[in-house]
Amino acid sequence: MLAEKEVESVDIVKNSTTAKFTAWSKHCGKYYDALTNLLVESKYILSKDIMTAHALVTDIQIRTEKVPFEGRNVDMSDDLFYWVSMSIRGRELRDLFVPIER
């Protein structure tokens, strides 16, 4: 019985994380895609693109603080580092989204 409850709670967390990521992706996805498109060989950004990258990172961070989710605006900043770290295209960008203490 306890194992069933643990599996149920894992499924709830998994479904909640997926739903949050979907909401974030709809709200911030085009900015994230534009940022990952600046990566050369999935490793670095050219110096000529650094200001564009900076603006995109800033936009993503600001938009991530107010993602429409379940009828309210939710701050998903703590999840952002995890999602970027798991991204195949953008994992080299993860250090730009390290969570900070508030």
N, C-alpha and C positions, 0 to 999 in steps of 0.2 A: 504494500500500500504506500509506503514512504517513497519507494522508487518511482511509482506512478506519479506522485505529486511532484517529485523532482523533475521528471521528464516533462510534465505539464508546465512547470515554471520555466524550464529551458525553452520550450516552444513559445511561451508567452513573450519572453525576452527576445527570442529570435524574430518573432513576428513584429514586435514593437520596433526593433532595430531596423528591420526591412522597411516598415512603414515610414519610419523617420527618415531613412536614407532616400526613399522614393520622394517624399515631400521636399527634402533638401535638394535633390537632383532636379526636380521641377523648378525650384526657386533659384538655384545657383548654377545649374548644369552648364548653361551656355558660357558663363564666365570661366568655369573650371575647364571646359573644353578649349576655350580660347587660350588659356594659360598653358595647358598641356601641348597645344599646337606650337607654342613657342620653343618647346624643348627640342634640342638637336640631339639625335641619336638617343633620346630618352634620358639624357644625362645632364645637359647644361643649357643655359640660355645665353645667347649672344649678347655682347655688350650693347649693340644697337637696339636691342629689344628690352633692355632692363627697365626702362621707365614704363613701358607698356605692361611688363610683368608686375612691376610694383603696384601700378594702378589696379590691375586685375586681382592681385592678392588682397589689396585693401577693400575692393568691392566685395570680394568673396567673404572676407571677415565680417564686414558690416552687414551684409545680407544674411549671413549665417546666424547672426544674433536675433533675427526676427523672421523665422521661417513659419509660414502658415501651416499649422498642423492641428488637426482635430478641433477646428473652430477658434483657435487662438494663436498668437505669435509665440513661438518657442525658441529659446536660445540653444542652438545645437553646436556651439563652439567646442564643447568638450568632446563631441563625437567627430568633429572635423578631422583632427589629427589621425584618428583611427581609420577613417574612410580613405584619406589620402595615402596612408601607409599601406593599405590593402590594394590600392589602385595599381594596376599593371602599368598603365601609361604614365602615372604621375608620382610614383613612390619617391622619386628623387626630390620632389617638392615638399616632402613631409616636414622638413625642418622649418619651413616657412609658416607652418600651422601648429607649432608646439603650443599646447595649452599653457596659459599663464595663470598664476594665482590672482584672484581679484579681491 
